[in-house]
């Protein structure tokens, strides 16, 4: 690869994407350069529009359009009585694509440990607000079966202790150390179907 600053900078940026290393990034950059009119120009325009118009919802953590609002917590036609709490958007998309769960989502934006223990960066306070405001009867903790995910789940459970909401947690079928986005539909189905009760109204 020629030592061209712009190319090297682009390779470094692309290699930061999940699942991509320097070699894969170089192949992608070469593909882009060789198809600049078909790929680079429309990609520049699309990325500019995404940067300008798409942001994270401060209430539920999902992506929202700055013009249309958040479809996850504002424009849902059906009224649900449960919220599934996940770590990031990839987890939400995996669960949605499986068609296993019907309800609201709440995206934390990470875990306590991965965010240097800054609990205020997670949208836990807004989760408590949604539970109290929207008449939520069940909160499903769908955090990963990692140390970070379980630590975060315990923190959420403690934050909801003064509410009357039922708290459940994905159980059988979720392997220790497993991340939600990497699970197949069958494993997700088992994890949701056999979720365990952590806190109920009768506690």
N, C-alpha and C positions, 0 to 999 in steps of 0.2 A: 504494500500500500504506500503510495506516495505520501511524503510528509507535507500535506496541505492542511493548514490550521483549521479551516472550516470543516473539512472532512473528519479530522481527528476529533474535533469538538462534538460533531454529530454522532460519531461512533460512541464516544463516552456517554452521551445522553441516552442513546438507545440501549446501551448495555446495562443501564440502571433499571430497565423494565424487568418485571418478573419473568424468570425463565430464560432470559437472554444474557449471554456473555459476550466478550469482545469478538469472537469468531462469528457468532450469529449476527451481531450488530454490523459487522463489516459486510456480510452478505446482503443485509437489508439496505444498507447505505448504497452499495453498488447497484442494487435493483432500483432504488429510487433515482439515482443519477442517470441510469440508462433509460429511465422512463419518466423523465422530469415533467413532461407535459401532461401525461396521463395520471401520474401519482403525486408529484411534488406540489404542483399548483393547486389542485383541488384539496390536498391535505392541508396546505397552508391556510386556505380559506376556511375549511371545516374546523381546524384547531382554533383559529381566531374566533369563530362563532361560539365554540364550546367554552373557550376562556372567558368570553364576554357575557354569555347568556346562561351558563350552567353553574350552579353553586350548591353547597350543602345546606339542607334545611336545618335551621337552628333548633327546631322542635323535635323532629324524628330522626335526623341524621341522614336521610336519604337524599338523592340528587333531585334538584328541582330546577325548573325553568324560571328565569327571572321575569318572564312575561306571563306564563301560565300558572305559576305557583307550584306547590308540592302535591302531586297526585297521591302520594302515600298517606298523607294525613289530612288533606283538605278536600279532595275531589272524588273520594271513593263513593260509589253509588250505594254499596251495601254497608249496613251498620254492623260492625263486629263488636264482640265483647271480650276479645282476647288480643294480646300483643306478644309477638315473638321477638325476643331480644337477641340480636346477633352482633358479632364484633365488627364486621365491615360489609360493604356492599356486595362483595363476591359471595359471601354467605347468603345474603338475601336472594341474590339471583339464582343460586344453586337450589335453594328451597322452593322458590317460585317456579322454576323450570320443572321441578319434580311433581308439581300439582298435588302435593301431599297436604299442604297447610292452606287454610283460608282464614285470613285475619289480618290485622295490622302488623307492621314491622317497626322495630325501633333499632337503629344502627348506632352503636356506641362510638365507632370510629377508632377502635383499638382495644387494648387491655391495659390494666393498671401498670403492670410491669413493663410492657413495651413502650409506655409513655412516661417512663422514668418516675412512676408512682404519682404522677400529677392527676389525682382523681377528678379534679375540677374540669379537666379537658374532656372527660367522658360525659355523654349526655344523660347522666343518671338523674339529675334534678328535674330535667324535662320529662323523663320517664315517669317519675312520681307525679308530676303535674298532669300528665296525660291520664294516668290511672285514676286520679281523683276527679278530673274534669269530664272524662268521656265515659264514665260508668263501666270501666274495665273490670271483668270478673276473674280473669286468669292472665298471669304473666308467665310465658314459657321461656326459660333460660336456655338458649341455644348457643352458648359459648363453647369453644373447643375444649376437648378433654386434655388440655395441657395445664401445666402449673399456672401459667398466666391466666388462662381461660377460667379455671376453677376459682382462682383468687378473686377475679372480677365478679364471678357469679355470687360468691359469698358476700362481697361488698354490696351488690345490688339487692340481695336478699335482706341484708341488714338495713339498707336504705328504705325498704318497703315494709319494715316491721310494724310501722304505725298505721298501715292501711289495712283494709279488710280483704284485700285481693288474695286470691289463691295463687300460689307460686309453685310451678312445676319445672322439672329439669329433664332434658333429654337423657334417657337411661340406656336400656339394653340396645345393643347394636352399634353404640358409639365407642370405638376402640380407644383405649388409653393413649393419649398423645395425638389423637386424630384431630384434624381440622375440618370444619364443616364443609368448606368448598371442595374438598378432595373426596368426599363420600359419594358413593353411588346411590341411585334412587332407592334400591332395596334396603340399604343400611339406614338411610334417612327415614324411610317409612317405619322401620323397626324402632328407631330412636324416638320418633314422635308418638307412635302407638303405645309404647311401653314407658312413657315418661313418668317419673316419680313425683309424688306430691311432697313439697318441702314445707308449705305453710297453707293452712286452710282457714276459713272463716271461724271454725270451731276451736282453733288453737287458743 
